[in-house]
Amino acid sequence: MIFRELYLFPSLNEFPRELTSRFRYQSRSACSFLERVLKEEKFKTENFRRLCVVCCRNPAKPNWVNASNVLIVEVPFCEEEYNATAKEDLNEYFLGLLASGFSKCSESIPNDKLLEGIEKFRQNGNKNEWDLKSKFLRHLGIKWIIRCKLTLDDFILVLLLFKNGQQLFEEEILRTKPDEVFFAEHLRRIKFSGDSIVLSDYEGKDIYRKDLRGVEIQGQYAYFP
């Protein structure tokens, strides 16, 4: 099996749903960043594809793999400490819990690579952004990029225009809750089609369409024939 997925959340049996849902959404940005490290690593395991670091008041269970091929690792968690953590410090708080979980199963995971990933996330200003698709119009010297941004609060899909390395245009395409349940399917339905970029819904109807031949830049309409 290939270890691909990483989740961090409070115990569903110990804490209220409002807290566990809020925590899980907020922690997806850091976990998703580290999942891209795992994607590059292609780390093989005997019996699990996903690691769940579960936050408990008093961790007691040893590490175990459930019937869904998920490795469960418990770490100490204080609800009051989490609620008192300033929003700008939450990513660092989550990284600490993840590192604690990694240390408890270090022989079963690519621990060094994941810790390197944590440092890269920090060096990147705790930003989780990646380019999904791009289209370079060589004769015009312009490049269109569809970029994903995953924050504590939202998943945001944006359209960017660059010329000579300088960003000229940015427009939001889609905004959802920060969880793949809400945005993953959209990423499979967005595409460059001729001179347009199109995002369709489940029935094939356009949610978003942008003609790439002309956009408004700094109050002026720019046309790219």
C-alpha positions, -999 to +999 in steps of 0.1 A: +000+000+000+010+036-006+008+061+023-011+090+008-034+108+032-030+127+065-056+140+089-055+158+123-087+161+144-100+159+180-115+126+191-151+124+179-161+106+210-147+131+235-155+165+220-186+183+205-192+182+168-188+220+165-153+219+178-142+188+159-156+202+126-140+236+131-107+221+140-106+197+111-114+224+086-087+246+100-060+219+101-066+208+064-042+234+050-012+220+069-022+184+063-029+190+026+006+206+022+022+175+038+001+152+016+019+167-014+052+156+003+037+121+006+027+122-031+063+127-041+076+102-016+054+072-027+061+056+007+050+019+009+034+004+040+022-030+049-014-022+059-024+015+058-029+043+033-040+071+057-026+084+090-051+100+114-035+119+143-064+119+169-063+145+197-075+131+230-077+144+266-058+114+279-043+092+251-043+056+262-046+034+232-015+021+214-011+029+177-035+007+157-047+001+121-084-001+116-104-022+090-103+008+066-065+007+064-061+038+086-033+041+111-046+058+143-022+076+165-034+094+197-018+126+210-026+148+241-050+177+235-064+205+257-096+220+244-090+252+264-055+257+249-069+253+214-097+278+220-072+303+235-048+300+206-048+332+184-059+326+148-025+336+134-008+310+156-032+281+148-010+266+120+020+264+143-003+248+169-014+222+144+022+215+133+032+208+169+004+182+172+013+166+139+050+164+149+040+148+182+019+122+163+048+115+138+071+108+167+048+081+180+049+062+147+082+073+132+093+038+122+062+033+102+062+066+082+087+087+062+093+108+094+123+128+082+105+138+050+074+149+068+094+169+093+112+185+063+077+192+049+067+210+082+098+232+079+089+240+042+054+250+053+068+273+079+093+288+055+065+294+030+047+315+056+022+287+064+007+291+029-007+262+010-010+272-026-004+252-058-010+256-095-036+233-109-034+242-146-017+267-169-019+278-205+009+298-222+001+318-252+035+320-267+027+345-295+014+370-269+039+362-242+012+357-216+005+329-193-028+320-176-027+300-144-055+284-123-042+284-088-055+267-056-053+284-022-062+264+010-064+285+041-077+281+077-111+293+065-115+286+028-105+268-003-102+294-031-097+288-068-083+318-087-075+327-123-042+346-128-026+363-158+011+369-161+032+387-187+070+388-185+068+374-150+045+402-138+010+394-125-016+416-144-049+400-134-065+379-107-101+368-104-118+344-080-134+314-096-147+294-066-147+296-028-157+266-006-151+253+029-115+241+033-121+204+028-117+181-003-153+170+003-164+204-010-138+212-036-121+181-050-148+173-076-146+209-089-109+205-096-117+177-120-143+198-138-123+229-146-105+232-179-092+254-207-116+251-236-105+269-268-102+306-259-121+302-226-117+287-191-148+268-180-160+253-147-190+231-150-213+215-123-223+179-119-249+182-148-224+198-172-238+233-168-213+262-166-207+276-132-179+299-144-167+309-179-141+334-188-130+345-223-092+345-222-090+369-251-101+399-231-100+410-195-101+443-176-067+452-162-063+482-139-096+497-152-088+492-189-100+464-212-071+444-226-078+423-257-056+394-267-065+384-303 
